């Protein structure tokens, strides 16, 4: 069971929006939670006048806001301000605070491009595809493909993943191909073939294989077969089988209602995968 922290100040009527991630926080404890769990890509500009004003006006933490503002005039390093914030809120143990400080200090030594990649990956893992795409594109504009080969290849690959999640397989294949051209990693080619497999007819896909030397095509088929087997056992497919049985038994109204509910479920799932 997780720790429960006593509320400091009040719950804000208007949240504070963390610009770089678009996340809203409603109290100082949520702010501390965000910092602790995202210390690996935070910057020294996280603490600013807007945050101080929010703590003062929305959370009724005038003394804390003043303390942070005064400290920032002496030392703007984020680990210094986080220590003050956590100690005043009594947010975590001494060991956890030292761990957070260490992450913040390590983060300072990470190059800006790598930090941007970490942020984009964070959005992708959360399913925030639009924000991930925007951040990857920003990163690409700063990269030199000849110097940043691995980073550029990984970025192209993950853009391909985003397009695949949106079922835009032609664009996905293009970006996986770009990634493979840069560093020759087999995983890029596997994903390229998987995207082509999803968009092409069987005959067109076989022609693609015949005209090119893809040593990983067998791996693609193995993964697709495994995915199909997993899908057969999924809750949604089991529900669909039950709905089909209703139709067989002549329960037309129940069959149609079941289809409507299942379609709504899949539509909601799809919309959630594209949530910004």
C-alpha positions in Angstrom: 0.0 0.0 0.0 1.4 3.5 -1.0 2.1 6.2 1.5 -0.7 8.7 2.4 0.5 12.3 2.9 -1.3 14.8 5.0 -2.6 17.6 2.9 -0.6 20.9 3.1 -2.5 24.0 2.0 -5.7 23.6 0.1 -6.9 21.9 -3.0 -6.7 24.3 -5.9 -9.9 25.4 -7.7 -7.7 26.0 -10.8 -4.9 23.5 -11.5 -1.3 24.3 -12.3 -0.4 23.1 -15.8 3.1 21.8 -16.3 3.8 23.1 -19.8 6.3 20.6 -21.0 4.0 17.6 -20.3 0.5 19.2 -20.2 -0.2 17.6 -16.9 -2.4 19.3 -14.4 -1.8 19.3 -10.6 -4.3 20.4 -8.0 -2.3 20.5 -4.8 1.3 20.7 -3.6 1.4 17.0 -2.9 0.5 16.2 -6.5 3.3 18.7 -7.5 5.8 16.8 -5.3 4.6 13.5 -6.7 5.1 14.7 -10.3 8.6 16.0 -9.5 9.7 12.7 -7.8 8.4 10.6 -10.7 9.7 12.7 -13.5 13.1 13.9 -12.0 15.0 12.4 -14.9 13.9 15.0 -17.5 13.2 18.2 -15.5 15.0 21.5 -16.1 16.1 24.3 -13.9 13.3 26.5 -15.3 10.6 24.3 -13.7 10.4 26.7 -10.7 9.1 30.0 -12.0 6.8 33.0 -11.0 3.7 31.3 -12.3 4.3 28.3 -10.0 5.0 30.6 -7.0 1.8 32.5 -7.7 -0.2 29.3 -8.0 1.1 28.0 -4.6 0.3 31.4 -3.1 -3.1 32.1 -4.5 -4.6 28.6 -5.3 -3.0 26.5 -2.5 -2.9 29.2 0.2 0.8 28.5 0.7 2.0 32.0 0.9 5.0 31.3 3.2 6.2 28.4 1.0 5.8 30.4 -2.1 7.9 33.2 -0.5 10.6 30.8 0.7 11.0 29.2 -2.8 11.1 32.6 -4.4 13.8 33.9 -2.0 15.8 30.7 -2.4 15.7 30.9 -6.2 17.3 34.3 -6.0 20.3 32.7 -4.2 20.5 29.4 -6.1 18.2 28.4 -9.0 19.4 24.8 -9.3 16.4 22.6 -9.3 17.7 20.1 -6.8 18.1 22.9 -4.2 14.5 24.1 -4.7 13.1 20.6 -4.7 14.9 19.9 -1.4 13.3 23.0 0.1 9.9 22.1 -1.3 9.9 18.5 -0.1 11.2 19.4 3.4 8.6 22.1 3.9 5.8 19.7 2.7 7.3 16.7 4.6 6.7 14.8 1.4 9.2 11.9 1.5 11.9 10.2 3.6 15.5 11.4 3.7 16.6 8.5 1.5 13.9 9.2 -1.1 14.9 12.9 -1.1 18.5 12.1 -1.7 17.6 9.7 -4.5 15.5 12.4 -6.1 18.3 14.9 -5.8 20.7 12.5 -7.4 18.4 12.0 -10.4 18.0 15.8 -10.8 21.8 16.2 -10.7 22.4 13.4 -13.1 19.7 14.9 -15.4 21.8 18.1 -15.6 24.6 16.3 -17.3 22.3 14.7 -20.0 22.6 16.5 -23.3 19.6 18.5 -24.4 18.8 16.2 -27.4 18.8 13.1 -25.2 16.6 14.8 -22.7 14.2 15.7 -25.4 14.1 12.0 -26.5 13.4 10.9 -22.9 10.5 13.4 -22.8 9.1 12.1 -26.2 9.4 8.5 -25.1 7.5 9.4 -21.9 4.6 10.8 -23.9 4.6 7.7 -26.2 4.5 5.3 -23.2 1.6 7.3 -21.8 -0.3 7.0 -25.1 -0.2 10.8 -25.6 0.6 10.3 -29.3 0.1 13.9 -30.5 2.5 15.3 -27.9 5.0 12.5 -28.5 4.9 13.2 -32.3 5.4 16.9 -31.8 8.4 16.3 -29.5 10.0 13.7 -31.8 9.7 16.1 -34.7 11.3 18.9 -32.6 14.1 16.5 -31.8 14.6 15.6 -35.4 15.0 19.2 -36.3 18.0 19.4 -33.9 19.7 16.2 -35.0 22.5 15.7 -37.4 21.9 12.2 -38.8 25.6 11.6 -39.5 26.6 12.4 -36.0 23.5 11.3 -34.0 23.0 8.0 -35.9 21.6 5.9 -33.0 19.4 8.7 -31.6 18.0 9.6 -35.1 17.3 5.9 -35.8 15.5 5.4 -32.5 13.5 8.6 -33.1 12.4 7.5 -36.6 11.5 4.1 -35.2 9.3 5.6 -32.5 7.5 7.8 -35.0 6.8 4.7 -37.0 5.3 3.2 -33.8 3.0 6.2 -33.5 1.8 5.8 -37.0 1.3 2.1 -36.5 -0.8 2.8 -33.4 -3.0 5.1 -35.5 -3.3 2.3 -38.2 -1.5 4.5 -40.8 0.8 1.6 -41.9 2.2 3.2 -45.0 3.7 6.0 -43.0 4.8 3.6 -40.3 6.7 1.5 -42.8 8.4 4.6 -44.2 9.7 5.6 -40.8 10.8 2.1 -39.9 12.7 2.0 -43.2 14.4 5.3 -42.4 15.5 3.9 -39.1 16.9 0.7 -40.7 18.8 2.7 -43.3 20.6 4.6 -40.5 21.8 1.9 -38.2 20.8 -1.5 -39.7 19.1 -2.8 -36.6 17.0 -5.8 -37.4 14.2 -4.6 -35.2 13.5 -1.7 -37.5 13.2 -4.1 -40.5 11.0 -6.5 -38.5 8.6 -3.6 -37.8 8.8 -2.4 -41.4 7.7 -5.8 -42.7 5.0 -6.0 -40.0 3.6 -2.7 -41.2 3.7 -3.8 -44.8 2.1 -7.1 -43.8 -0.8 -5.1 -42.3 -1.4 -2.9 -45.3 -0.7 -5.1 -48.3 -2.7 -8.0 -49.8 -1.2 -11.4 -49.4 -0.1 -11.5 -53.0 1.5 -8.0 -52.8 3.3 -8.9 -49.6 4.7 -12.1 -51.1 5.9 -10.1 -54.1 7.6 -7.7 -51.8 9.4 -10.6 -50.1 10.4 -12.2 -53.4 11.9 -8.9 -54.7 13.9 -8.2 -51.6 16.2 -10.2 -49.3 14.5 -10.0 -45.9 16.2 -12.4 -43.5 13.8 -11.4 -40.7 10.5 -12.3 -42.6 10.3 -15.5 -40.5 10.4 -13.6 -37.3 7.6 -11.4 -38.5 5.4 -14.4 -39.2 6.2 -15.9 -35.8 5.2 -12.7 -34.0 2.0 -12.3 -36.0 1.0 -15.9 -35.2 1.8 -15.4 -31.6 -0.3 -12.2 -31.6 -3.2 -14.0 -33.2 -3.1 -16.7 -30.6 -3.1 -14.1 -27.8 -6.0 -12.3 -29.4 -8.1 -15.5 -29.5 -7.9 -15.7 -25.7 -8.6 -12.0 -25.1 -11.7 -10.9 -23.2 -13.0 -9.0 -26.2 -12.8 -11.9 -28.6 -14.5 -14.2 -26.0 -17.3 -11.6 -25.7 -17.6 -11.6 -29.5 -17.9 -15.4 -29.6 -20.7 -15.1 -27.0 -22.5 -12.5 -29.1 -22.2 -14.7 -32.2 -23.8 -17.6 -30.3 -26.8 -15.3 -29.6 -27.3 -14.8 -33.3 -27.1 -18.6 -33.9 -29.7 -19.2 -31.3 -32.1 -16.6 -32.9 -31.8 -14.0 -30.1 -31.6 -11.1 -32.7 -32.3 -8.2 -30.3 -29.7 -9.4 -27.8 -27.3 -10.1 -30.6 -27.6 -6.5 -32.0 -27.4 -5.0 -28.5 -24.2 -7.0 -27.9 -22.7 -5.8 -31.2 -23.5 -2.2 -30.3 -21.8 -2.5 -26.8 -18.8 -4.2 -28.3 -18.4 -1.6 -31.1 -18.7 1.1 -28.5 -16.0 -0.6 -26.4 -13.6 -0.8 -29.4 -14.3 2.8 -30.4 -13.6 4.0 -26.8 -10.4 1.9 -26.7 -9.3 3.4 -30.0 -10.0 7.0 -28.9 -8.1 6.3 -25.6 -5.0 5.2 -27.6 -5.0 8.6 -29.4 -5.7 10.6 -26.2 -3.7 13.8 -26.0 
